[in-house]
Amino acid sequence: MKNKHDYIRNFSIIAHIDHGKSTLADRIMEMTQTVSKRDLKDQMLDSMDVEREHGITVKSRTVRVFYQARNGQEYKYNLLDTPGHVDFSYEVSKSLAASEGVILLVDATQGVQAQTIANYQIAKENHLVIIPVINKMDSPNANMDQTRQQIIESMDFNEQDILYISAKTGQGVADVLERIQAVISPPAGSVEKPLKALVFDLHYDPYKGVIAYIRLFEGSLDKEKTLVFMATQAGFEPIEIGVFLPHMQSTGSLSAGEVGYIVTGLKEVQRVKLGDTLTSSADPVQEPLPGYKESKSTVFAGFYPSDDRYKDFENAIHRLALNDSSFRYEEEQSDLLGKGFRCGFLGMLHLQIIRERLEKEYGVTVLTTAPNVSYHVIMKNGKELWVNNPVNYPPFVQVERVEEPFSEVTITLPEEYIGDMMKLVTSRKGIFYDLSYQSNQAILKYEMPASEIAYDFFDQLKSISRGYATMDVKYKEYRTADLVKAEILVNYLQIDALAFILHREDVYHTASELVLKLKHTIPRKLYPMPVQVLVEGKVIAREDVPPLRKNAAVSGEKKSISKKQALLRRQNMNKRKMESSDIRLPQEVFNTILEMGKGNN
């Protein structure tokens, strides 16, 4: 006799970006009548504004659907849609920890991409059943034979393993639904054992407190039990327990093998951690679940409130970090901007999404300093430092050498764009080491400083290739580099939040362009203000921000040049004494640093 969880299937959809994961999720919900025709819209599971605006999945989403199989049996499918962009690969690993199998989706017009292989490897490491599916078979640009051959050659599949679909029209999707129940095993675990559940995602609701998304591996859960998070020892009595259909719907209980949510009522976000194990306080398990390896930030930037609502800003940072476990932050203090946070991100798109979410979901606008990577500084006294904030970069006379992170970059693109792409990568200090061909696609491999990728490299890559190029980045090692810290002085006042680190060979060109741009970006005062770039104790570039209006000392009366200059100096000196600490910089100033931070291209 079968248990009820024998008819449960937990699976994720994984793929490279834009290969159709969210569209397939839409078709599955439509074909299983989870969502009515009236309520159905494109990318149903991409519910955040930033996801719809950028056309990408940022957060993994969960939905329960009921599938009537061809054998007449009804199955409970827990589907986890995942992001495809490399910046959100951490979301993929979270979803896979709650799954027994995956649908590996490949675009027939683009073939197997770098992120396809990366996702395949993650699924293999998690010992999951993998169903390879070729999507967009209805596209006039589809190359089914070539894509099938790539899957067979690059991954451990036979031809009969591969399914063919159009997620857009629904063609072939029924075969995918049938294959899920046939090859993906039901979840193991017994309802008789003590409760053991994995917290695979978190959400903060201002009225309900922390909401934990959970996968039960053992035991059962209802509102009568007092529960505890093992890592933080935070105890609570559940307010609501339910599943995603796709919106949250209360069921009152969950049992082994199921995926759902629990409203904890906890208001302190620090009391709950992603990857924690949830158990019963009356009958706790002895060993927690493995959880997740912490994600490693590759890009760092300062976030500061643009107004005086620091408390709202701080609460927003805490709550967003609860919802995005790969977002790191710690408090920092700027002489100019006051209290803020030094934040760590998985990449530039991640930074952009976090900033937009703070504004759209939490109503706080932020000033963002120029992003940078983490540098390894070896001092002359033998001490070693890890610097991810230019403010903490030690004086140059104390530095023996500096090491920066290098990455291995794989770029796949149509052959006709090779020349322009090589030119771009070389301008970013890329070291070429391999070129191969796969049908009409070229695969370029480079080693590059991570700092050169961190800014707008991905946008440039897409622009040059008309959107056809894809990129995979893997950390390689730290290497010695000739780096310097550039400090910005406005009206002789050092602005710590504008400091940045760059390669010495780029510094003079960058500084000259930078002061010219800042001249027209920094808000004017009643007197001219010098903008200077200071490197290793020397001013290497200067421009003056023109005054708001003509100075009275040099208009009207006929005076000698020397008398005019003396009057001007006296007048400006008095004004500077009064206003040197009254410098307000808009985000446009920080954007200028960001644009220049990539060096001489």
GUVEXNU-62636 format. One record per atom (N, C-alpha, C): residue in one letter; x, y, z. Coordinates in steps of 0.2 Angstrom, whole numbers, plus 2048, in hexadecimal, padded with zeros to 3 digits. Atoms other than C-alpha are relative to their C-alpha. Layout:
<recs>
aXYZ...
</recs>
This chain:
<recs>
m8047FA800m800800800m804806800k7FC7FA801k8078117FBk7FE805805n8027FA7FCn808820807n7FE8067FBk8027FA804k801831801k8068037FDh7FB7FC803h8128387FFh8047FC7FAd7FD804806d81682A7F2d7FD8047F9y8037FD806y80B8357E6y803808800i7FD7F9800i8168457EAi8068007FBr7FA7FF803r82384B7DEr803807801n7FD7F97FFn82F85A7E2n8058017FBf7FB7FF806f8398617D3f8018077FFs7FE7F9802s8418717CDs8018007F9i7FE7FF807i8438787BCi806804800i7F97FD800i85587D7B8i8028017F9a7FE7FF806a85C8857A9a805807800h7FD7FA802h8678937A1h7FB806800i8057FA800i85F8A57A2i7FD8007F9d804800806d8518A7795d7FF7FA7FCh802806803h84F895791h7F97FD801g807801800g83D895796g7FE7FD806k8028037FAk83C88F7A8k7F9803802s8077FD7FEs82E89B7ADs7FB7FF7FCt806802805t82489879Dt7FE7F9801l8028077FFl8258857A0l7FC800807a8048007FAa81F8887B2a7F98037FFd8077FE802d8108927ABd7FC7FB7FDr803805804r80C88479Fr7FE7FA805i8028057FCi80C8777ADi7FA802805m8057FD7FCm8018827B8m7F98007FCe806800805e7F58847A9e7FD7F97FFm802807802m7F58727A4m7FD7FC806t8028037FAt7F286C7B6t7FA804804q8067FC7FEq7E48797B8q801803807t7FF7FC7FAt7ED8817C7t7FE807801v8027F9801v7E98927C1v7FB8007FBs806800806s7D98967B7s8038047FBk7FE7FC806k7DB89D7A6k7FF808801r8017F97FFr7D48AE7ACr806803804d7FB7FD7FCd7E28B07B9d8077FE7FDl7FA801803l7F08A97AEl8038067FDk7FD7FB803k7FD8B57A9k8087FD7FFd7F9802802d80F8B37A2d805801807q7FB8007FBq81D8AF7AFq7FC801807m8047FF7FAm8108AC7BDm804800806l7FD8017FAl81D8A77C9l805806801d7FC7FA7FFd8288B77C6d7FC806802s8057FC7FDs81E8C17D2s803807802m7FD7FA7FEm82A8CF7D6m8018057FAd8007FB805d82A8DF7CDd8078007FCv7F9800804v83D8DE7C9v8017FA7FCe800806804e83A8CD7C2e7FD8017F9r8047FE807r82D8D37B5r8048057FCe7FD7FA804e8378E37B1e8067FD7FCh7FA803804h8478D97ADh7FF7FA7FCg801806804g83F8CA7A6g8047FA802i7FC8067FEi8488BE7B1i7FD7FE807t8028027FAt8458B37C0t806801805v7FB7FF7FBv84E8B97D0v7FF7FC806k8018047FAk8468AF7DEk7FD7F97FDs803807802s84289C7DDs7F9801803r8077FF7FEr82F89A7DEr7FD7F8801t8038067FFt82588B7E4t7F88007FFv807800801v8148857DEv7FE7F8801r8028077FFr80A8757E2r7FA7FF7FAv805802805v80086D7D3v7FE7F9801f803807800f7F585E7D1f8007FD7F9y7FF802807y7F98537C2y7FC7F9800q803806801q7ED8457BCq8047FC7FBa7FC804804a7F98387B5a7FC7FC7FBr803804805r7F582D7A6r7FD7F9803n8028067FCn7F381E7B2n7FA802804g8057FF7FCg7E58277BAg801803807q7FE7FE7F9q7EE82B7CAq802808800e7FE7F97FFe7EF83D7D1e806801804y7FA7FE7FCy8008447D6y800807802k7FF7F97FDk8058537E0k8078027FEy7FA7FE802y81385C7D8y802807803n7FE7FA7FDn81D8697E1n8068037FCl7FB7FD805l8268747D4l803806802l7FC7FA7FEl8348807D7l8038027FAd7FD7FD805d83888C7CAd806804802t7F97FD7FDt84A8937CBt8028057FBp7FD7FB804p8548A17C4p8057FD7FBg7FB802805g86089F7B5g806804800h7FB7FB800h86B8AE7B7h8067FD805v7FB8037FCv87C8A97BEv801804807d8007FC7F9d87A8B77CCd7FC7FD805f8058037FBf86C8AD7D3f8007F8800s7FF807800s87389B7D2s7FF7FD807y8018027F9y87289B7E5y7F97FE801e807802800e85F89A7E3e7FF7F97FEv800807803v86188B7D8v8027FB806s7FD8057FBs86B8817E6s7FB7FF805k8058017FAk85D8857F3k7FA7FC7FDs806804802s84F87E7E8s8027F97FFl7FE807801l85986F7E4l8007FC806a8008037FAa85B86B7F6a7F97FD802a8078027FEa8488697F7a7FD7FC7FBs803803806s84685F7E7s8037F8800e7FD807802e84884C7E2e8028007F9g7FF801808g8498507CFg8008077FDv8007FA803v84C85E7C3v7FE7FF7F8i801800807i8468637B1i8068057FEl7FA7FC803l8568697A8l7FE8027F9l8037FD806l84F87579Bl8068037FBv7FB7FD805v85A87978Bv7FC8037FAd8037FC805d85588677Ed8037FD7F9a7FE803807a85587E76Ca8038057FCt7FD7FB804t85A88F765t807802802q7F97FE7FDq86A891770q8047FA802g7FC8067FEg86F87F775g802800807v7FD8017FAv87887A784v805806802q7FC7FB7FEq87F88978Dq8047FF807a7FC8017FAa88C88B79Ba7FC7FF807q8048017F9q87F88D7A9q7FB7FA7FFt803806800t87687E7A2t8047FB803i7FB8047FDi8858747A6i801800807a7FF7FF7F9a88787C7B7a7FA7FD804n8068037FCn8758787BCn8007F9800y800808800y8778667B6y8057FD805q7FC8037FBq8868647C1q7FE801807i8037FF7F9i87D86B7D0i7FB7FB801a8058057FFa86F85F7CDa8037F9801k7FC8077FFk87B8507CBk803800807e7FD8007FAe8848557DBe7FB7FF806n8058017FBn8738557E4n7FC7F97FFh803807801h86F8437DDh7F98017FEl8077FF802l85F8497D5l7FF7FD7F9v802803807v8568417C6v7FF8067FCi8007FA805i85884C7B7i7FD7FE7FAi804801806i84C84D7A9i8028067FBp7FE7FB805p854856799p7FA8027FCv8067FE805v84786078Fv8038067FCi7FF7FB805i84A86A77Fi7FA8047FFn8067FB800n83F87A77Fn8018047F9k8007FC806k83A885770k8007FC7FAm800804806m837877764m7FC8047FAd8057FC805d82A88375Bd8048067FDs7FD7FB802s837890758s8037FF7F9p7FD801806p83D893746p8087FF800n7F98017FFn84F89474Cn8027FA804a7FE8067FCa84E884756a8057FB7FCn7FC805803n85C878752n8007FA805m8018057FCm85686875Am8057FB800d7FA805800d86385C754d806802803q7FA7FE7FDq871866759q800801808t8017FF7F9t86A86A76At8007F9804r8008077FDr86685776Dr8077FD801q7F9803800q878853768q804803806q7FD7FC7FBq87F860774q7FF7FD807i8028037F9i875859783i8037F9801i7FD8077FFi87B84777Fi807800801e7F98007FFe88D84C77De802803806s7FD7FC7FAs88F85878Cs7FD7FE806m8038027FAm88384F798m7FF7F87FFd801807800d88083D79Dd7F97FE7FEf807802802f87083A793f8007FC7F9n802803806n86982F785n7FB8037FCe8047FD804e85F834777e7F87FF802q8078017FEq84F82C77Eq7FE804807d8017FC7FAd85183678Ed7FD8077FFi8017F9801i84E847786i7F98017FDl8067FE802l83D84F784l8008067FCy8007FA804y83885C778y7F9804801i8067FC7FEi82C86A77Ci8008077FDs8007F9801s82687C778s7FC802806a8047FD7FAa822884789a7FB8057FEk8047FB802k81A892780k7F97FE7FEt806802802t80D888777t7FD7FA804g8028067FCg80C879783g8027F97FDq7FF807803q81186C776q8067FC803g7FB8057FDg81A85D77Eg800801808v8007FF7F9v817864790v7FD7FA804a8048057FDa80B856794a8057FA801d7FB8067FFd819849791d805802806v7FC7FE7FBv82485379Dv7FD7FE807l8048017F9l8168527ABl8007F8801e800807800e81583F7A7e8077FD803r7F98037FFr82883C7A8r802802807i7FE7FE7F9i8298457B9i7FE7FB805q8028067FBq81E8387C2q8037FA7FFa7FD807802a82682A7B9a8077FF802v7F98007FFv83982E7BCv802803807i7FE7FD7FAi83A8397CBi7FD7FC806s8038057FBs83882F7DBs7FD805805p8047FC7FBp82C8347E9p805802806p7FB7FF7FBp83483C7F8p8007FB806a7FF8057FAa83B831806a7FE803806g8027FD7FAg837834818g7F97FD803s8068037FDs82A82E825s7FD805804v8047FB7FCv81C83882Dv8017FE808e8008027F9e81F82E83De806802804k7FA7FD7FDk830835840k800807803p8007F97FEp834845849p8018057FBl8007FB805l83285583Fl8078027FEk7F97FD803k84185A834k7FE8037F9a8017FC806a83E868827a8058047FEl7FA7FB802l84A87281Dl7FC8077FEv8027F9801v84788581Cv8048027F9f7FD7FF807f84B888809f7FF8077FEd8007F9802d84589A808d7FC803806l8037FC7FBl83E8A8813l7FD8067FDh8037FA802h8338B7811h7FE803806y8037FC7FAy82E8C581Dy7FA8047FEd8067FD801d81D8CB81Ed7FF805806p8007FB7FAp81A8DB829p7FB7FE805y8058027FCy80A8D4830y8017F9803k8008077FDk80E8C1832k8077FF802g7F98027FEg8218C2835g8037FC7FBv7FC804804v82D8B682Ev7FC7FA7FDi803806803i8268A9822i8057FC7FDa7FB804802a83089A81Fa7FE7FB7FBy802805805y82F88F80Fy8047FA802i7FC8067FEi83387D814i7FE7FA7FCr801806803r83586C80Er8017FB805l8008057FBl83085E81Al8047FA7FEf7FD806801f83C84F81Af7FE7FB804e8038057FCe835846829e7FB803804g8057FE7FCg826847834g7FB8047FDs8067FC803s817852833s800807804l8007F97FDl812864838l7F9802800d8067FD7FFd80386C83Fd800806805k8007F97FBk7FE87C849k8007FE807e8008027F9e7FD872859e8077FF803k7F98027FDk81086F85Ak804807801t7FB7FB7FFt81D87B861t8067FF7FDl7FB801804l82B87D855l806804802v7FA7FD7FEv83D882856v8058007FAf7FB800805f84B887849f8067FE804m7FB8037FDm85A87D84Dm806804801a7FA7FC800a868889849a7FF806805t8017FA7FCt861898852t7FC7FF807q8048027FAq85688F85Fq7FA804801a8067FB800a84889B85Ba7FA7FB800g806804800g838893861g7FA8047FFf8067FD801f82689785Cf7FB7FB7FFe805804802e815891859e7FD8027F9p8027FE807p80F891847p7F9803800i8067FC801i80289D842i7FC7FD7FAe803802806e7FE896831e8057FB7FCi7FC805803i804887827i7FC7FE7F9g804801807g800884814g8057FF7FAv7FC802806v806881802v7FF8067FBf8007FB806f80888C7F2f7FC7FD7FAl804803805l7FA88A7E6l7FE8057FAp7F97FF7FEp8038957DFp800805806h8007FB7FBh7FE8A27ECh7FF7FC807m8008047F9m7FF89D7FFm7F97FE802q8078027FEq7F0893804q8017FB806s8008047FAs7EE88C816s7FD7F97FFt802807800t7ED879818t7FF7FE807g8008027F9g7F087882Bg8057FB802s7FB8057FFs7FD86A829s8047FF7FAl7FC803805l80B86381Fl8037FA803s7FD8067FEs81385281Fs8067FE7FCa7FA802803a82384981Aa8008007F8g7FF7FF807g82884D808g7FC8067FDe8037FA803e81D85C806e804807800v7FD7F9800v82286E802v7FB805801g8057FB7FFg81987D809g803806804y7FE7FA7FCy81A88C815y7FE800807i8027FF7F9i819890827i800807802v8007F97FDv8148A182Fv803800807t7FD8007F9t81F8A383Et7FE805805g8017FB7FCg81A8B3845g806804803l7FA7FD7FEl82C8B7849l8018077FDk7FE7F9803k8308CA847k8078017FFe7F97FF801e8428C9849e8037FC7FBv7FE804805v8498C4839v8077FC801q7FA8037FFq85A8BF840q7FF7F9804r8018077FDr8528B0849r7FF7FB7FCv802805805v84F8A7839v8068007FBk7FA801805k85D8A082Dk7FE7FC7FBl801804806l85C89981Cl8047FA801g7FC806800g86188781Bg7FF7FD807d8018037F9d85C88482Ed7FB7FA7FFt8048057FFt853875834t7FA801805l8067FF7FCl84187683Bl7FE7FA803t8028077FDt83C869848t7FC802806s8047FF7FAs831867857s803801806s7FC7FF7F9s83686E868s7FF7FA805a8028067FCa82D85F870a8047FA7FFd7FD807802d835851866d8058027FAp7FC7FE805p84485985Dp8057FB7FDv7FB805804v850850850v807802803q7F97FF7FDq86284E856q8058047FBe7FB7FE805e86B852845e7FC8057FBp8037FC805p86686183Ap8017FE7F9l7FF802807l865860827l8068047FEp7F97FD802p87586581Ep7FF8087FEg8007F9802g86E876818g8038027FAy7FD7FD806y87788180Cy807802802k7FA7FC800k889887809k7FF8077FFe8027F9801e88989980Be8038037FAs7FE7FD807s88A8A37FBs806805801k7FA7FC7FFk89A8AD7F8k7FF8067FCs8017FA804s8988BF7F3s8068027FCt7FB7FE805t8A28C57E4t8018087FFv8007F9801v89D8D77E3v7FE804806f8027FC7FAf89C8E47F1f7FF8077FFa8017F9800a8958F57F3a7FD803806g8037FC7FAg88F902800g7F98027FEf8077FD801f87C905802f7FF805806y8017FB7FBy87791580By7F98037FFp8067FD802p86691C80Dp8008077FDs7FF7FA803s86392B802s7FC806804d8047FB7FCd85893480Fd8027FE808d7FE8017F9d858934822d7FC7FB804r8048057FEr84D925824r8047FA801y7FB8057FFy85B91A82Ay7FD7F9803k8038067FDk85090E835k7FC7FC7FBd803804806d84590A826d8047FD7FCf7FB803804f85490781Cf8037FA803e7FD8057FCe85C8FC829e7FB7FA800n8058057FFn84B8F282Bn8007FC7F9a801802807a84A8F0818a8067FB7FEi7FA804801i85C8E9817i7FF7F9803h8018067FCh8588DC824h7FB7FC7FDr806804802r8488D681Dr8027FE7F9l7FE803807l84F8D580Bl8057FB800a7FB8057FFa85E8CB811a7FD7FA802l8038067FEl8528BF819l7FD7FC7FAn803803806n84A8BC808n8057FE7FBd7FB801805d85A8BC7FEd8077FE804s7FB8027FBs8678B1808s8078017FDs7F97FF803s8758B57FBs802807801f7FF7F97FFf8748C7800f804801807r7FD7FF7FAr8818CC80Dr801807802y7FF7F97FEy8838DC817y803801807e7FD7FE7F9e88C8E4826e800807800e8007F97FFe88B8F582De8068047FFe7FA7FC801e897903828e7FE807801q8017F97FFq89991582Bq8048047FBs7FD7FB805s89D92381Es800807803d8007F97FDd8A3934823d7FB8047FCl8057FC804l89893B815l7F97FE801l807802801l889930814l7FD7FD807g8038037FAg88892A826g8007F9801k8018077FFk88291982Bk7FD7FC7FAg802804805g88090C81Eg8027F9800f7FE807800f8848FA819f8057FE7FAr7FC803806r8928F280Fr7FD7F97FEc804806802c8898E5805c8047FC7FBg7FC805804g88F8D57FCg7FA7FD7FBf804802805f8878CF7ECf8037FA7FCl7FD805804l8898C07E0l8028037F9g7FE7FD807g88B8CC7D1g7FC8077FFm8027F9801m8868DD7CAm7F87FF7FFl807800801l8748D77C5l7FD7FF807h8028017F9h8728D17D7h7FF807803l7FF7FA7FDl8778E27DDl7FA8057FDq8057FC803q86B8EB7D1q7F97FD802i8078037FEi85C8DF7D6i7FF802807i8017FE7F9i85F8E27E8i7FE807801r8017F9800r8608F57E6r7F88017FEe8077FE802e84F8F57DCe7FB7FD805r8058037FCr8478E97E8r7FF805807l8017FB7FAl84B8F57F7l7FC8067FEe8047FA802e8439037EDe7F97FE7FFk807802802k8348FA7E6k7FC7FC806e8038047FBe8308EE7F5e800803806y8007FD7F9y8358F8804y800808800g8017F9800g83490A7FEg806804802v7FA7FC7FEv84690F802v8048017FAt7FB7FF805t8529177F6t807800803v7F98017FDv8649147F8v8058037FBl7F97FE804l87591C7F3l8047FA800t7FC806801t88090E7ECt8078037FEt7F97FF802t8939107ECt8027FC7FAa7FD803805a89E90A7DEa8017F8802p7FF8077FEp89E8F67DEp8087FF800n7F9803800n8AF8ED7E1n8007F9802v8008077FEv8B58DC7E4v805800806s7FC8017FAs8BF8D57F3s8077FF7FEy7F9800802y8D28D87F2y8047FD806h7FB8037FBh8E08CE7FCh806805800v7FB7FB7FFv8EC8DB803v8057FD804i7FB8027FCi8FD8D5809i804806802m7FD7FA7FEm9058E2814m8087FF801k7F98007FFk9188E6816k8027FD807n7FE8037FAn9178E0828n7FE7F9801g802807800g9108CF823g7F97FF801k8078017FEk8FE8D2828k7FC8007F9e804801806e8F18CD81Be7F9803801l8077FD7FFl8E08D6818l7FC7FE7FAw804800806w8D18D380Ew7FC806800v8037F9800v8CA8E3808v7FA8007FAn8067FF805n8B88E5800n7FD807800n8027F9800n8B78F7804n8068057FFp7FA7FC802p8C39047FCp802804806v7FE7FC7FAv8C290E80Dv8057FD804n7FB8047FBn8CB900816n8067FE7FCy7F9801803y8D98FF809y805804803p7FB7FD7FCp8E9902812p8048057FCp7FC7FC804p8F591080Ep8057FD7FCf7FC803805f90090C7FFf8077FE802v7F98017FDv91090D809v8017FA804q8008067FBq90B8FF814q7FF7F97FCv802806804v9068F3805v8067FD7FDe7FB803804e9128E67FFe7FD7FE7F9r803802807r9068DF7F1r7F97FF801v807801800v8F48DD7EDv7FE7FA7FBe802805804e8EB8CE7E6e7F88017FEe807800802e8DA8CE7DCe7FE7FA7FEp803807802p8CE8C07D8p8008007F8f801801807f8CF8B97C6f7FB7FB7FFs805805802s8C18B07BEs8017FD7F9e800804806e8BF8A37B0e7FA8027FCv8067FD804v8B38AB7A3v7FF7FC7FAt801804806t8AB8A0796t7FA8047FCi8047FC804i8A28AA788i7FE7FC7FAt803803806t8968A177Bt7FD8057FCl8037FB805l8918AB76Cl8017FE7F9p800801808p88E8AB759p8078027FEe7F97FF803e89E8AA74Fe8018087FEe7FF7FA803e89B8BB747e802806805y7FF7FB7FBy89D8C4758y8077FF803i7FA8017FDi8AE8BD75Ci805806801g7FB7FA800g8B98CC757g7FE805805d8027FA7FBd8AF8D9761d8007FD807m8008037F9m8AE8CD770m807800803m7F98017FEm8C08CA771m803807801k7FE7F97FEk8C38DD770k7FE802806l8037FE7FAl8B88E077El8037FD806v7FD8047FBv8BF8D2789v807802801t7F97FD800t8D18D8785t801806804s8007F97FDs8CD8EA78As7FE7FF808r8018017F9r8C78E279Br8057FC803k7FA8047FDk8D88DA79Ek7FF7F8800g801807800g8D28C9799g8067FC7FCi7FA804803i8DF8BC795i7FD7FA7FCf803806804f8DA8B0787f8037FA801y7FD806800y8DD89E788y7FD7FA7FCd803805804d8D189477Dd7FA8037FCl8067FF805l8C589576El7FE7FA7FDs803806803s8BA887769s7F98017FCy8067FF803y8AB88475Ey7FB7FB801q8058057FFq89B87C760q7FA8017FBs8057FE806s89087C750s8028077FEn7FF7F9802n88E88E74Cn802805806q7FE7FC7FAq89389475Dq8077FF802a7F98007FEa8A4899763a800801808i7FF8007F9i8AA896775i806803802l7FA7FC7FEl8B68A377Cl8027FF807k7FE8007F9k8C08A078Ck805804802y7FB7FB7FDy8C98AD796y801800807e7FF7FE7F8e8D08B17A7e800807800m8017F97FFm8CB8C27ADm800802807p8007FD7FAp8CD8CD7BCp7F8800802a8078007FEa8BC8CB7C6a7FD808800s8027F9800s8BC8DE7C7s7FE8037FAe8017FE807e8BB8E07B4e7F97FD7FEi807803801i8AB8D57B4i7FB803804a8057FE7FBa8A38DD7C3a7FB8067FEy8047FA801y89D8ED7BBy7FB7FF7FAd805801805d8948ED7AAd8027FB7FAf7FD805805f89D8DF7A1f7FB7FC7FCf805805802f88E8D479Ff7FB8047FBd8047FC805d8848E3797d8038017FAq7FC7FF806q8928E678Bq8007FA7FCl800806804l8938D4786l7F97FF7FCk807800804k8808D4782k8008057FBs8017FB805s8818E4779s8047FE7F9i7FC802805i8908DE76Ei7FD7FA7FCs802806803s8888CD76As7F88017FEr807800801r8768D4767r7FC7FC804g8038047FBg8718CA776g8017F9800y7FF808801y8778B9770y8057FD804a7FB8037FDa8868B777Aa7FE7FE807t8028027F9t8858AE78Bt8077FF804m7FA8007FCm8928AE799m8007FC806d8008047FAd8978A27A7d807802803v7FB7FE7FDv8A38A87B4v8027FC806k7FE8047FAk8AD89D7C1k806804803y7FA7FD7FDy8B98A47CEy8067FB7FFk7FA804801k8CB89E7CBk805800805e7FA7FF7FAe8D88A57D7e801808801y7FD7F97FFy8E08B57DEy8068017FDr7FA7FF803r8EE8BD7D4r802807802t7FD7FA7FEt8FA8CB7D8t7FE8057FAa8017FA805a8F58DC7CFa802806803d7FD7F97FEd8FB8EE7CFd7FA804801l8067FD7FFl8EC8F67D7l801806805v7FF7FA7FCv8EA9077DFv7F9803802k8067FD7FEk8DD9107E9k7FF8077FEa8027F9803a8D59207E1a7FB803805e8047FC7FBe8CE92D7EEe7FE8067FCi8037FA803i8C293B7E9i800805805l8017FA7FCl8C394C7F0l7FC8057FDv8057FB802v8B59587EEv801806805n7FF7FA7FCn8B996A7F4n8057FE805y7FA8027FCy8C99637FCy7FD7FB806l8028057FBl8BE957807l8007F97FDq800806802q8C1945805q7FA7FC800i807803800i8B193B800i8027F9800d7FE8077FFd8B492A807d7FC7FB7FCa804805803a8A59227FFa8018007F8l7FE7FF808l8AC9277EDl8067FC7FFa7F9803802a8BD91E7EFa7FF7F97FCf800806803f8C090F7E4f8077FD7FEi7FA803801i8CE9037DFi8007FE7F9l800802807l8D49007CDl8087FF7FFh7FA801802h8E38FB7C3h8048067FFr7FC7FA800r8F29077C3r8008027F8e7FF7FE807e8F39077B0e7F98047FDd8067FD802d8E190D7AFd7FF807804v8027FB7FCv8E291A7BCv8008087FDy8007F9802y8E792A7B3y7FB8027FBh8057FF804h8DB9287A5h7F9800803t8068017FCt8CD9237B1t7FF807804a8007FA7FCa8D19327BCa7FE8067FCs8017FA804s8D193F7AEs7F88007FEe807800802e8C09397A8e7FB801805l8048007FAl8B99377B9l7FE807802v8017F97FDv8BC9497BFv7FC8047FBl8047FC805l8B59507AEl7F87FE801k8078027FFk8A59467B1k7FD803807l8027FD7F9l8A494B7C4l7FF8077FFk8007F9800k8A695D7BFk7F88027FEh8077FE802h89495C7B7h7FB7FC803t8048047FCt88D9507C3t7FF802807i8017FD7F9i8909577D4i7FC806801p8057FA7FFp8839647DAp805806801r7FC7F97FFr88A9767D8r7FF803806k8017FB7FAk88D9827E6k8018077FEl7FF7F9802l88F9957E6l8078027FEy7F97FF801y8A19937E4y8037FA7FCp7FD806803p8AC9887D9p8037FB805m7FD8057FBm8B19777E1m8057FB7FCp7FC805803p8C096D7DCp7FE7F9801v801808800v8BE95A7D8v8077FD7FFq7FA802801q8CE9517DAq8007F8801v7FF8077FFv8D493F7D9v8077FF803l7F98017FCl8E293A7E5l8027F9800v7FE807800v8EC92A7E2v807800803e7F98007FCe8FB9267EEe803806802g7FE7FA7FEg8FB9377F5g8018067FBk7FF7FB806k8FC9407E4k7F98027FDv8067FE804v8EE94A7DCv8017FF7F8i7FF801807i8ED9437CAi7FB8037FBa8057FD805a8DE94B7C3a7FC805804r8057FB7FDr8D395B7C7r7FC8037FBe8057FC804e8C49647C0e7FD804806d8047FC7FCd8BA9727C8d7F98007FFv808800801v8A79717CBv7FF8077FFp8017F9801p8A29827C4p7FB802805p8057FD7FBp89898E7D0p7F98007FDl8077FF802l88598F7D0l7FF8067FCr8017FA804r8869A17CAr807804800k7FA7FC800k8939AE7C6k802803806n7FD7FE7F9n89E9B37D5n8008087FFa8007F87FFa89B9C67DAa8078037FFa7FA7FD800a8AD9C87DCa8048017F9v7FD800806v8B19C67CAv7FB8037FAs8057FD805s8A29CF7C2s7FF808802g8027F87FFg89E9E27BFg806804801e7FB7FB7FFe8AD9EB7C6e8067FE7FCk7FA801804k8BD9ED7BCk806800806k7FA8017FBk8CB9E67C7k8057FC7FCs7FA804803s8DC9DE7C3s7FE7F9801i8018077FFi8DC9CB7C1i8027FE807s7FD8027F9s8E79C97D1s7FB802805k8057FE7FBk8DA9D37DBk7F97FC800k806804801k8CB9C97D4k8027F9803q7FF8067FDq8D49B97D9q801800807a8007FF7F9a8D89BF7EAa7F9800804l8077FF7FEl8C69C47EDl7FD7F9800l803807801l8C09B37E6l8037FB805r7FD8057FBr8CC9A97F1r7FD801807r8027FF7F9r8C79B2801r7F87FE801q807802800q8B49B07FDq7FF7F9800n801807801n8B699E7F8n8027FD807m7FD8037FAm8C099A808m7FB800805n8067FF7FBn8B29A1813n7FB7FB7FFk806805801k8A599780Ak8027F9801r7FE8077FFr8AF98780Ar8007FE807k8008017F9k8B198981Dk7F97FE802m8078017FEm89E98A81Fm7FD7FA7FDe803805803e89A97D812e8047F97FEs7FC806802s8A8970810s7FD7FA803s8038067FDs89E96481Bs7F97FF7FDd807801802d88E967812d7FF7FE7F9i800803807i89195D802i7FB7FA800r805805801r8829537FCr8017FD7F9l7FF804807l8859467EEl7FA7FC7FEp805804802p87793F7E4p8037F97FDq7FE807803q87792D7DDq8048017F9e7FC7FF807e87D9347CCe807800801v7F87FF7FEv88E9387D4v8037F9801f7FD8067FEf8909267DAf7FF7FC7F9n800804807n88A91F7C8n8068027FCt7FA7FE803t8989297C1t8067FC801i7FA8047FEi8A59207CBi7FF7F97FEl802807803l89C9107C6l8027FF7F9e7FF800807e89D9147B4e8088007FEm7F87FF801m8B09197B5m8047FA803g7FD8057FCg8B490B7C1g8037FA7FCk7FE806804k8B68FE7B3k8078017FCg7FA7FF803g8C69067ADg8008037F9n7FF7FE806n8CC90B79Cn7FF7FB7FBn802805805n8C390278En8018037F9
</recs>
